[in-house]
Amino acid sequence: MKKVFTYITALFLALSFVSCDKIFDNLEGDLNKMSEDDLTSSEAGLMRLLSVAYQNIPMGAFNTNDQNTLDATSTHGATYSISITGFWSYSQMRAVNKLFNQIQQAYEKGAISEQLRDNMLGEAHFIRAYYYFGMVRAYGGVPIIEEPLDDKYDGGEDISGLLFPRKTEKETWDYVLAEFEKAAELLPESFGANSYRANKWAAYALEGRAALYAASVSKYWNNAPIDNSYTAVKEKLTYMESSYANAYYNKCIEACTKVINSGVYSLHGGTSPASVADAKKSLQELFVARQNDEFIFGRSYELGQATSTNGFDYGNSPHQVHANGSGWQWGRYSVTLNLVDAFDDYNSSMGRVDGTVKTRNDGVENHYVTNLGIQGESGFDLNADYIKYNDPSEAFANKDARFQAHVIYPGCTFRNTKIIIQGGIIKPDGKYTVYNDDKADLGGKTYYTFGGQFESDYSGFHLMDNDNAGNWYNSGFGIAKFLDPSSALLYSTNPWPDIRYAEVLLNYAEAVAESGQGDKALAKKLLNDIRHRAAFKDDIELTVENVLHERRVELAFEYDLPYTLHRRRAYVFGASNAERKRSLVPMVDLRGSEAKYILVRANVYNGDVAMNPNGLYIRDYRAYYSGVSNPEKNQIIKNPSQE
């Protein structure tokens, strides 16, 4: 069939998520130069087809969507929005549906064995399940198509054979889970220690994630209800109800149990680190190289080349220690104080205590200076009872090992360099400067607003008004997760861990806590195993609140929070000055006999009251469902946001 790669793009809009990432680094070749007979006559040909299908999985590798939540921000923005990776590509769905036929053709030609055929069919089911997972979480119910439709269209005006109505949202979720089940039944337990192909346990792990998503949407749909005057709601295309939830929670529990009971995976570094330093080391290792004990499924970037499209390290390293390359992209990922406060502290017995960063002796930690740095409008009180630190890093000495491993903070050491993040100076006479170059002398030493004389000397708060020149954190913190702690890289080689064992444990714990089903004692143990890996020695109770807290800090920056807020319908809605991204601004205080440092709680500059008077919020519940692709041309019902 000559139209193997001829997609019906004139009729359907193909929103492809193709990248140059090499899922299988040893597979090269231009598919367009190969006939279908070539591709189905050898295992290598089928592997090329599989590689393309894998590349289009909407996993959102190394994206920055956490910056659309309150936990992080772009260095030059304060976006707050429902933004999740979706998928709507008829062409790619046609390709994966055709893959089923091509695998069977290869088997009938004797090019592959029966076992290999079944394994590859399992991969095709896995990929199709993931495609539909990307669709349903973003759009609700979608058309379910399981055949290439080549024989349904002859190139003429009659396109009736290509038109499929949308299924309900529940039917689509059920289809996703059934496809992952089929995949798990056909897939082997392993394709090899370092393979990036989905195995049986990856299918069950993703089924658990999808089932938890469906359960959460069901239970919490009414937290952001959409009026049933919209056709899509009336037809249940964008509609779930709480009565569905427990069955999906049970599906999650069953799928996760299979991964847990397999004995294949464990938490990297174990659950009894000798020290916080050891815990930090294992947590860093987890994200700078593949660790097979915890890595279940993800994407490879082993080539470390421009074609890998992964300049995450280059774009987000601190200003003081970044790779040299064209562009101005470093320092672009700022972590907010909102998240930093959420990381617990250790007490003297290595149990958890509230990790709110201590800035004042009077304990007032809920006051945020608005418009800090805007002349005459800041409301900053120089004489408030601020703690005077010898170095800003002292405020973070007892923080969770996950914070220490994954967040750049004022005064920390990263790549053998002390990272200077400072935004202000209080001069000996009591006058102060914030966010602008200034200096003053004390004891024969010169001190500067940003902690250093030259731009290369510091990593925070400089040139925040200039989107084209500034590469300094605007919140007081940056991301360290996924960055190589020893050297700056132009192109990262670490893989993207789309799902790892810690998430499976958290998914199990959340499903049990939410539904009351499953083994509560086991769920509590698994929840605490994750904490113990981070050097905590106490146990916490199994509650939904505790599970969500651990998800937030354990999976920070891994694109889990946007999905968690989305599935639980927990994004902030309505105007509120209380919903803002917060920063921590270290200032050197020269009013005494020696320099001290105070830490000022403030709004992130780009999201402060002067720039966003009504706060950061979302105005319309319909935003939980993205607009479907070409509804008129495809003759399908629109989503509420499109009516």
MARMIRO-335156 format. One record per residue (C-alpha): x, y, z. Coordinates in steps of 0.5 Angstrom, whole numbers, padded with zeros to 4 digits, always signed. Layout:
N
XYZ ...
This chain:
643
+0000+0000+0000 +0003+0006-0003 +0000+0011+0002 +0003+0008+0008 +0006+0015+0011 +0000+0019+0007 -0004+0022+0012 -0011+0025+0011 -0008+0032+0013 -0013+0036+0009 -0019+0033+0013 -0016+0033+0020 -0011+0038+0023 -0005+0034+0026 -0002+0037+0032 +0004+0033+0032 +0009+0032+0038 +0014+0029+0034 +0021+0031+0037 +0028+0029+0035 +0029+0025+0042 +0033+0018+0040 +0028+0013+0044 +0033+0008+0042 +0039+0011+0041 +0042+0006+0036 +0036+0007+0031 +0037+0011+0025 +0034+0012+0018 +0029+0016+0014 +0023+0013+0014 +0020+0016+0008 +0026+0013+0004 +0023+0006+0006 +0017+0002+0003 +0012-0001+0007 +0015-0008+0005 +0022-0006+0007 +0019-0004+0014 +0015-0010+0015 +0021-0015+0013 +0025-0014+0019 +0025-0013+0026 +0030-0007+0025 +0024-0004+0020 +0019-0005+0026 +0023-0002+0031 +0024+0004+0027 +0016+0005+0026 +0016+0003+0034 +0021+0009+0035 +0017+0014+0032 +0011+0012+0036 +0015+0012+0042 +0017+0019+0041 +0010+0022+0040 +0008+0020+0047 +0005+0026+0050 +0010+0025+0057 +0012+0033+0057 +0019+0031+0058 +0023+0037+0061 +0018+0042+0060 +0017+0048+0065 +0009+0047+0067 +0010+0047+0074 +0012+0055+0073 +0004+0055+0072 +0003+0053+0079 +0004+0057+0085 +0011+0053+0086 +0015+0056+0081 +0016+0061+0076 +0019+0064+0070 +0025+0069+0072 +0021+0074+0068 +0014+0072+0069 +0008+0070+0074 +0004+0066+0070 -0002+0062+0073 -0006+0057+0069 -0009+0050+0067 -0003+0048+0063 -0002+0040+0062 +0001+0036+0056 -0005+0034+0051 -0005+0030+0045 -0010+0031+0039 -0007+0028+0032 -0011+0024+0028 -0005+0022+0024 -0001+0019+0029 -0007+0015+0032 -0007+0013+0024 +0000+0011+0025 +0000+0007+0031 -0007+0003+0029 -0003+0001+0023 +0003-0001+0027 -0002-0007+0029 -0003-0009+0022 +0005-0008+0020 +0007-0012+0026 +0002-0018+0024 +0005-0017+0017 +0012-0018+0019 +0010-0024+0023 +0006-0027+0017 +0013-0026+0013 +0017-0030+0018 +0021-0023+0020 +0019-0024+0027 +0018-0030+0032 +0011-0030+0035 +0014-0028+0042 +0017-0022+0039 +0010-0021+0035 +0006-0021+0042 +0011-0016+0045 +0011-0011+0040 +0003-0012+0040 +0004-0010+0047 +0008-0004+0046 +0003-0002+0041 -0003-0002+0046 +0002+0001+0051 +0003+0007+0046 -0004+0007+0044 -0006+0007+0051 -0002+0013+0053 -0004+0017+0047 -0011+0017+0049 -0009+0018+0056 -0006+0025+0053 -0013+0026+0050 -0018+0024+0055 -0014+0028+0061 -0014+0034+0056 -0021+0034+0052 -0025+0029+0056 -0029+0024+0051 -0026+0023+0044 -0027+0019+0038 -0024+0012+0039 -0021+0009+0033 -0018+0003+0033 -0016+0002+0025 -0012+0006+0020 -0018+0007+0016 -0015+0007+0009 -0020+0003+0006 -0025+0008+0008 -0023+0014+0004 -0022+0014-0004 -0019+0021-0004 -0026+0024-0006 -0031+0028-0003 -0034+0023+0001 -0031+0023+0008 -0037+0019+0012 -0032+0013+0013 -0027+0018+0017 -0032+0021+0022 -0033+0018+0029 -0037+0021+0034 -0034+0023+0041 -0035+0017+0046 -0037+0020+0053 -0031+0022+0058 -0032+0015+0062 -0032+0011+0056 -0025+0014+0054 -0022+0013+0061 -0025+0006+0061 -0021+0005+0054 -0015+0008+0057 -0015+0003+0062 -0017-0003+0058 -0011-0002+0053 -0006-0001+0059 -0008-0008+0061 -0008-0011+0054 -0001-0008+0054 +0001-0011+0061 -0001-0018+0058 +0003-0018+0052 +0009-0015+0054 +0015-0018+0057 +0018-0017+0064 +0024-0014+0061 +0027-0012+0055 +0034-0011+0058 +0037-0007+0064 +0038-0001+0060 +0032-0001+0055 +0027+0005+0054 +0022+0000+0051 +0016+0000+0056 +0015-0007+0059 +0010-0010+0063 +0011-0006+0070 +0011+0000+0066 +0004-0002+0063 +0002-0003+0070 +0005+0003+0073 +0002+0008+0068 -0005+0004+0069 -0005+0006+0076 -0003+0013+0074 -0009+0014+0069 -0014+0010+0074 -0012+0015+0080 -0013+0021+0075 -0020+0018+0073 -0022+0017+0080 -0020+0024+0082 -0023+0027+0076 -0030+0023+0078 -0029+0025+0086 -0028+0032+0085 -0031+0034+0078 -0036+0038+0082 -0031+0042+0085 -0031+0046+0079 -0037+0044+0075 -0039+0046+0068 -0046+0048+0067 -0050+0042+0063 -0053+0047+0058 -0047+0046+0054 -0048+0040+0050 -0041+0037+0051 -0043+0036+0059 -0050+0034+0057 -0048+0029+0053 -0043+0027+0058 -0037+0028+0054 -0034+0033+0059 -0037+0030+0065 -0035+0025+0071 -0039+0024+0077 -0037+0021+0084 -0040+0015+0084 -0035+0013+0079 -0029+0014+0083 -0028+0008+0088 -0028+0003+0082 -0022+0007+0079 -0019+0008+0086 -0019+0000+0086 -0016+0000+0079 -0011+0004+0081 -0009+0000+0087 -0009-0007+0083 -0005-0004+0078 +0000-0001+0083 +0000-0007+0087 +0003-0011+0081 +0009-0007+0081 +0010-0007+0088 +0009-0014+0089 +0014-0016+0083 +0020-0014+0087 +0023-0011+0081 +0024-0004+0083 +0026+0000+0090 +0027+0007+0092 +0034+0009+0090 +0039+0010+0096 +0035+0005+0100 +0030+0007+0106 +0036+0008+0112 +0041+0013+0109 +0047+0014+0114 +0046+0022+0114 +0042+0027+0111 +0049+0028+0106 +0048+0021+0104 +0040+0022+0103 +0042+0028+0099 +0047+0025+0095 +0043+0019+0093 +0037+0024+0091 +0042+0028+0086 +0044+0021+0083 +0037+0019+0082 +0036+0025+0077 +0043+0026+0073 +0043+0019+0071 +0039+0013+0070 +0038+0009+0076 +0035+0002+0074 +0032+0001+0081 +0027+0006+0081 +0027+0008+0074 +0021+0005+0071 +0019+0008+0064 +0022+0015+0061 +0026+0018+0055 +0033+0018+0053 +0037+0023+0052 +0044+0019+0052 +0047+0023+0045 +0048+0029+0049 +0047+0033+0042 +0043+0039+0040 +0038+0034+0036 +0036+0031+0043 +0033+0038+0044 +0034+0038+0051 +0038+0044+0054 +0035+0044+0061 +0042+0044+0064 +0044+0050+0060 +0037+0054+0061 +0036+0053+0068 +0043+0053+0071 +0045+0059+0076 +0048+0065+0073 +0055+0064+0076 +0056+0057+0074 +0053+0056+0067 +0055+0053+0060 +0058+0057+0055 +0053+0057+0049 +0049+0062+0044 +0043+0065+0047 +0042+0068+0054 +0038+0062+0057 +0041+0061+0064 +0037+0062+0070 +0030+0062+0067 +0027+0057+0073 +0025+0060+0079 +0023+0056+0085 +0018+0060+0089 +0018+0061+0097 +0011+0058+0097 +0014+0051+0095 +0020+0052+0100 +0016+0053+0106 +0013+0046+0104 +0019+0042+0105 +0019+0040+0112 +0025+0041+0117 +0029+0036+0121 +0028+0036+0129 +0034+0034+0134 +0031+0027+0133 +0030+0027+0125 +0023+0027+0125 +0019+0033+0122 +0017+0040+0124 +0014+0045+0120 +0019+0048+0115 +0017+0055+0114 +0023+0059+0113 +0025+0063+0119 +0025+0070+0118 +0023+0074+0124 +0024+0073+0132 +0017+0075+0133 +0014+0069+0129 +0010+0073+0124 +0011+0069+0118 +0005+0071+0114 +0007+0078+0112 +0009+0079+0105 +0012+0086+0103 +0008+0088+0097 +0011+0092+0091 +0018+0091+0094 +0023+0095+0090 +0018+0100+0087 +0020+0107+0090 +0015+0109+0095 +0010+0103+0095 +0014+0097+0098 +0011+0098+0106 +0018+0095+0108 +0019+0096+0115 +0026+0096+0116 +0025+0096+0124 +0021+0090+0124 +0024+0084+0128 +0028+0080+0123 +0033+0075+0125 +0040+0077+0123 +0044+0071+0120 +0051+0071+0119 +0050+0068+0112 +0043+0067+0109 +0044+0059+0108 +0044+0058+0116 +0036+0059+0115 +0036+0052+0111 +0041+0048+0115 +0035+0043+0117 +0031+0043+0111 +0029+0036+0108 +0034+0033+0104 +0030+0033+0098 +0030+0041+0098 +0038+0041+0099 +0039+0036+0093 +0034+0039+0088 +0033+0047+0090 +0039+0052+0089 +0038+0057+0095 +0042+0063+0098 +0049+0061+0100 +0049+0054+0098 +0055+0051+0094 +0053+0048+0087 +0059+0046+0083 +0064+0048+0088 +0061+0055+0088 +0058+0059+0093 +0051+0061+0090 +0050+0069+0092 +0042+0070+0091 +0041+0077+0094 +0037+0083+0093 +0038+0089+0097 +0043+0093+0102 +0041+0097+0108 +0047+0102+0109 +0050+0104+0115 +0045+0110+0115 +0039+0106+0115 +0038+0108+0107 +0036+0102+0103 +0036+0100+0096 +0033+0094+0093 +0033+0091+0086 +0038+0096+0084 +0045+0097+0083 +0048+0100+0090 +0054+0099+0095 +0056+0101+0101 +0063+0100+0106 +0063+0097+0113 +0070+0096+0116 +0074+0097+0110 +0070+0092+0106 +0065+0094+0100 +0058+0091+0100 +0053+0091+0094 +0046+0090+0093 +0046+0084+0089 +0052+0081+0093 +0058+0082+0088 +0061+0087+0084 +0060+0084+0077 +0054+0081+0074 +0058+0074+0074 +0059+0074+0081 +0051+0073+0083 +0045+0069+0081 +0039+0073+0083 +0034+0079+0083 +0038+0083+0077 +0035+0086+0071 +0028+0083+0073 +0025+0089+0068 +0029+0086+0062 +0026+0080+0059 +0032+0080+0054 +0038+0081+0059 +0036+0078+0065 +0038+0071+0067 +0038+0072+0075 +0033+0068+0079 +0027+0073+0081 +0024+0069+0087 +0031+0067+0091 +0031+0060+0089 +0033+0056+0083 +0032+0049+0081 +0037+0044+0082 +0034+0038+0080 +0036+0035+0073 +0042+0039+0073 +0049+0036+0074 +0052+0038+0081 +0059+0037+0078 +0059+0041+0072 +0055+0045+0067 +0052+0042+0061 +0050+0045+0054 +0046+0039+0053 +0044+0034+0058 +0045+0027+0058 +0040+0025+0064 +0034+0021+0062 +0027+0024+0063 +0024+0019+0069 +0017+0019+0066 +0015+0015+0072 +0019+0012+0077 +0018+0007+0083 +0016+0013+0088 +0010+0015+0084 +0008+0008+0084 +0008+0008+0092 +0005+0015+0092 -0001+0013+0087 -0002+0007+0092 -0002+0011+0098 -0007+0016+0095 -0012+0011+0092 -0012+0008+0099 -0013+0014+0103 -0018+0017+0099 -0022+0011+0098 -0021+0007+0104 -0020+0001+0100 -0013-0003+0100 -0008-0005+0105 -0008+0001+0110 -0002-0001+0114 +0002-0002+0107 +0000+0004+0104 +0002+0008+0111 +0009+0004+0110 +0010+0006+0103 +0009+0013+0105 +0014+0013+0110 +0019+0009+0106 +0019+0015+0101 +0020+0020+0107 +0025+0015+0110 +0029+0015+0104 +0030+0023+0105 +0033+0021+0112 +0027+0022+0116 +0026+0017+0122 +0019+0019+0124 +0013+0016+0121 +0007+0020+0119 -0001+0018+0119 -0004+0016+0112 -0008+0021+0111 -0010+0025+0104 -0007+0031+0106 +0000+0028+0108 +0000+0024+0102 -0001+0030+0098 +0004+0034+0102 +0009+0028+0100 +0007+0028+0093 +0009+0036+0093 +0016+0035+0095 +0018+0028+0093 +0015+0030+0085 +0017+0037+0085 +0019+0040+0078 +0017+0033+0075 +0010+0035+0072 +0006+0032+0077 +0003+0038+0081 +0000+0041+0075 -0003+0034+0073 -0005+0033+0081 -0009+0040+0081 -0012+0039+0074 -0015+0032+0076 -0017+0034+0083 -0020+0040+0080 -0016+0044+0085 -0013+0050+0081 -0015+0057+0085 -0021+0060+0082 -0023+0067+0083 -0020+0074+0085 -0016+0074+0091 -0010+0078+0093 -0008+0072+0098 -0006+0067+0092 +0001+0070+0090 +0007+0067+0088 +0012+0069+0094 +0019+0070+0094 +0025+0071+0099 +0029+0077+0099 +0036+0077+0103 +0039+0083+0104 +0045+0085+0107 +0044+0089+0113 +0050+0094+0115 +0047+0098+0121 +0051+0094+0126 +0059+0093+0127 +0059+0087+0122 +0055+0085+0116 +0049+0081+0118 +0043+0078+0113 +0036+0079+0114 +0031+0075+0109 +0025+0079+0107 +0018+0075+0105 +0015+0079+0099 +0011+0078+0093 +0015+0075+0086 +0017+0082+0083 +0013+0080+0076 +0007+0078+0080 +0006+0083+0085 +0000+0088+0087 +0002+0093+0082 +0003+0089+0076 -0003+0084+0078 -0008+0088+0082 -0013+0082+0083 -0008+0077+0084 -0006+0070+0080 -0013+0066+0079 -0017+0063+0074 -0023+0066+0072 -0027+0060+0068 -0028+0053+0070 -0029+0051+0063 -0021+0052+0062 -0021+0045+0065 -0022+0042+0058 -0018+0044+0052 -0022+0046+0046 -0022+0040+0041 -0019+0040+0034 -0023+0042+0028 -0030+0040+0031 -0033+0043+0025 -0029+0039+0020 -0029+0033+0024 -0036+0034+0025 -0036+0033+0033 -0039+0036+0039 -0035+0042+0041 -0032+0043+0048 -0035+0048+0053 -0030+0053+0052 -0031+0053+0045 -0039+0054+0045 
